[in-house]
Amino acid sequence: MLEINVKKRLRDFDLGVKLDVARGKTLMLVGDNGCGKTTLLNLVAGLDNPDEGRIALDGRALYDSESKTNVPPEARGIGYVFQSYALFPHMSVYDNVAFGLRTRRMAAGEIKILVKDRLEAAGLWEIRKAKAADISGGQKQRVALARALIIEPRLLLLDEPLSALDVRKQAAMRDELMETIHACAVPCIIVTHDLRDVACMGDQACLLERGKLALQGGAEEVLRWGSGMNAK
Amino acid sequence: MASNQADVSRFDERSLVELVNHEHETIGKAICIPSRTREVALKAGLALLLTLAMTFIALPVVALFLKSPLDTIVRSLHDPMVMDALRLSLTTSTLTTLIVVLMGTPVAYVSARFHYFGKELADSLIDLPVIMPPAVAGIALLVAFGRMGIVGHYLNAFGISIAFTTLAVIIAQVFVSSPFYIRQARTSFEDVDLAFENAARTLGASRVYTFFHVILPIAMNGLISGAIMAFARSLGEFGATIMFAGNFQGRTQTMPLAIYTAMQGDLDVSLCLAIILVAISFVVIVLVKTLTRRVYKKC
């Protein structure tokens, strides 16, 4: 279970969010550009610090302003897929996926087996030697997801994982992504602009407006928000 | 009668249309010809300016080669003054580049990634030696590290003398060439997307591991081209070296100083050294251009 209760002063408004995500559930975070969605993911990942509050995963505090706990990002065990995918351009597909295991000083033989399994499952084994900069958008998305999942994260954060793909690929990747996330059985937060993503992939959804949770509910309710938002 | 009138009016209409067309053509030509002439004149002017600029830069270099027959250069290469200067210049410039890279890389990274109190001042100080006249840099180093200098005074008490030694050559070169590396390295680090660093951290990499395995390799081409620029600048250093280190053959007389000294006696030696420096400059330009072209695509 992921528990978030944080406050942070941003340039134009105050971010104040309180929400929980249960194990194996996917929370879809929607909202306009600049409403604080990515900032919230960064706070959870430890890439940015809240001004006050608490973030806990499975009962263990990752950040707690009262007890002055702040676990560094490398020790949080969180799988984060960035909007730009952030694949290391000087490394091959194989090295990108193996990166998280090498930082854990795992034995080379073990790394080889795990990376091979992961790349084969994602259909990326054939392009394992290609430089990350030279592969297609869909392949980059798969590599980024494989890289985040191979470390067996306790929490998954995905920042607009489908936005860099064209519409046709989005539909195919949406199903693939949903299957992979459900197989992990960890709490997951996905930031998106697309209400179809929310309806297809989410268990619960939140609408963030200027740093505050404006609406919260089941994913099936989102299409009603959409019509409400359009009416506004 | 009516048909006659119709013919006349049709004739008038036709002639009017022809007249208008004719006038349009005439006006069109009147507008077209000067604009085309202006365009040609502009292009010719630009071509002339470009040719003049290229000639101005190329002429002295070409003259250097024309005035130095190959056999004279080869003979001058055996001159002890040339060999000493070449050896000293290459040794000191290599050591300078190593020092600049080791000291400048962390400075450039901190400057590119972090905001701290006095950052503006620190950045201006780093850039200062670029605009400071080399002779001023030489005097400044002398009053800092010379025998009576504010630091040299204390060093002298321990029997350490820096001024007019090979170490002084290296210090002068580090002083004038470090901004060339740090500025380039800072830009290269700034160009590395913060998302790469963040991705590495979430995958379990410490700050140090991230720096050596992600940031440094991505910024590497820029760092190498900065190091080459610093090497070239230290190789050509004259003013600060002669003021702070003096002009002693084999000890502090680098190639530019040797060119200056030989000018007063044997011009062939001077030309030989000059040609070696020009050749190195060419290699430096080619290397920097090749490396700066190879930039990683964003992922």
Interface residues (C-beta under 8 A of the other chain):
Chain A: N42 A45 G46 L47 P72 P73 E74 A75 R76 I78 G79 Y80 F82 S84 Y85 A86 L87 F88 P89 H90 F99 G100 T103 R104 A132 A133 D134 K140 R147 A148 I151
Chain B: D193 A195 F196 N198 A199 A200 R201 T202 L203 G204 A205 S206 Y209 H213 V214 P217 I218 Y296 K297 K298 C299
